Amino acid sequence: MEYIKVYWMHDFIDEPIILYSELDEKRFEVRKIEIYRNNRIGYATYDISVNDTYLSEFPIPEIIEINVDKQFMASKISKREFEDIWINIIKIEGKFWK
């Protein structure tokens, strides 16, 4: 598994500004968290979608490819960092899905 964090610099009200993804060996999302400017939070797994957050149908590009587009700033994060955020988000939402 690989874990990434992507900042998306934009002015769209209805789009997330921070995205966290857990990727499998083929770079497909397994879990995803989206954080919006207004503090709205969405998350998704294969069978769960909260606040209109869905897993991508396509493999996620490598970090270097994402960062070619200047509106994105992507980096790898640790499994621990992703898990800490995932658990905190789930607690906020009052649900627990693993």
C-alpha positions in Angstrom: 0.0 0.0 0.0 1.0 3.6 -0.6 -0.4 6.6 1.2 -0.6 10.1 -0.3 -1.7 13.6 0.6 -2.6 16.1 -2.0 -3.3 19.8 -1.6 -5.5 21.2 -4.4 -5.1 25.0 -4.7 -8.3 26.4 -6.2 -11.2 28.7 -5.5 -14.1 26.3 -6.0 -16.5 26.2 -3.0 -17.8 22.7 -3.7 -14.4 20.9 -4.2 -12.0 19.6 -1.6 -8.7 21.3 -0.8 -7.0 18.3 0.8 -7.2 14.7 -0.3 -5.8 11.7 1.4 -5.6 8.3 -0.4 -4.7 4.8 0.5 -3.5 3.1 -2.8 -3.2 -0.5 -3.6 -0.3 -2.0 -5.6 -1.9 -1.0 -8.9 -2.5 2.6 -7.6 -6.2 2.3 -7.2 -7.8 3.9 -4.2 -8.8 1.7 -1.3 -9.8 4.5 1.1 -10.0 8.2 0.6 -10.6 11.3 2.7 -11.6 14.7 1.4 -11.4 18.0 3.4 -13.2 21.1 2.2 -12.5 24.8 2.8 -15.7 25.0 4.9 -14.5 22.1 7.1 -16.9 19.6 5.4 -15.4 16.1 5.4 -16.0 13.2 3.1 -14.6 9.7 3.0 -15.0 6.6 1.0 -14.1 2.9 0.8 -15.2 0.3 -1.7 -18.6 0.1 -0.2 -19.1 3.3 1.7 -19.5 6.9 0.4 -20.0 9.8 2.8 -20.7 13.4 1.7 -20.3 12.6 -2.0 -16.8 11.3 -1.7 -16.1 8.3 -4.0 -13.0 6.3 -4.9 -11.5 7.0 -8.3 -12.4 4.6 -11.1 -8.8 5.1 -12.5 -5.4 4.5 -11.0 -3.9 7.5 -9.3 -0.8 8.9 -11.0 2.6 8.9 -9.4 3.5 11.9 -7.1 5.8 13.4 -9.7 3.1 13.3 -12.3 0.5 14.9 -10.0 3.0 17.7 -9.1 3.5 18.6 -12.8 0.1 20.5 -12.5 0.9 23.5 -10.4 -2.6 23.5 -8.8 -1.6 20.3 -6.9 1.0 19.6 -4.3 1.3 15.9 -3.6 3.5 13.9 -1.2 3.7 10.5 0.2 2.7 10.0 3.8 3.2 7.2 6.3 0.6 4.5 6.9 0.5 5.7 10.5 -0.3 9.3 9.5 -3.1 8.1 7.2 -4.6 5.8 9.9 -4.5 8.6 12.5 -6.4 10.9 10.2 -8.8 8.1 9.1 -9.7 7.2 12.7 -10.1 10.9 13.7 -12.4 11.5 10.7 -14.5 8.5 11.5 -14.9 9.7 15.1 -16.0 13.1 14.0 -18.6 11.5 11.7 -19.8 9.3 14.6 -19.3 6.1 12.5 -16.5 3.5 12.3 -15.8 1.8 9.1 -12.5 -0.1 8.4 
